[in-house]
């Protein structure tokens, strides 16, 4: 395998349903993608090209080969490395309202025990932040570099919000960008994973068990392990995003959103007004007869 064999990359953004997009593409036997995010061009470049190539599944000739790593969008070094190694690759960028993205990211980090319950400590743009929670939403700064390094027709940008309103059209547009028949996407069984309301281990318990993470990982398929996990798990209660904090975040991202609007030529005013559709509750998910594929909404 060489870099010439890699056809496309899904480069982000984090918490914008790129896993749904990956799983939907993987349902097509003509598309080969490794399951984990490799983060090669951003975090794992020291491992070498040989390591990168070994992460891809074997397949038949004629298959489209790609991977998904959300960290690529946030890394200037990754953009330059990708331009050097994969100048021919098609890039797919899936973006979400940066305010909703930041809050979703906070909730994920909270249930992992990586941040505390005081949401102002992590999402108030007036305070210095040492995490990606706010900086990961600087889409204009991130994408401007990619548009400097790649022809515009190699970069395909989609918006998270359209998954809820037009999921089939959303996926069809990505398949069309990859040169695939947009009408030939295989159907998948509808299921939703990583639901925030699903019982999980609480943040405090996760922090206590973190040193044992690698030890217990092989035990997860064991039915006894699952039984114990179910006894310890409960629904996690997240701190709601206060209206005044949302307003501060909207103001903070206003210049970024305007820059992105000018860069990609799309109306993004809904991100500022809050009129874009928010993710529905599980009971509001599209019917499987309408969706016809795996409804996996994760980062």
Secondary structure, 3 states (H helix, E strand, C coil): CCHHHCCEEEEECCCCCHHHHHHHHHCCCCEEECCCCCCCCCCCHHHCHHHHHHCCCCCCCCCEEEEECCHHHHCHHHHHHHHHHCCCCEEEEEECCHHHHHHHHHHHHHHCCCCCCCCHHHHCCCCCCCCHHHHCCCHHHHHHHHHHHCCHHHEEEEECHHHHHCHHHHHHHHHHHCCCCCCCCCCCCCCCCCCCCCCECCHHHHHHHHHHHHHHHHHCCCHHHHHHHHHHCECCCCCCCCHHHHHHHHHHHHHHHHHHHHHHCCCCHHHHHCCCCCCCCHHHCCCHHHHCCCCCCCC
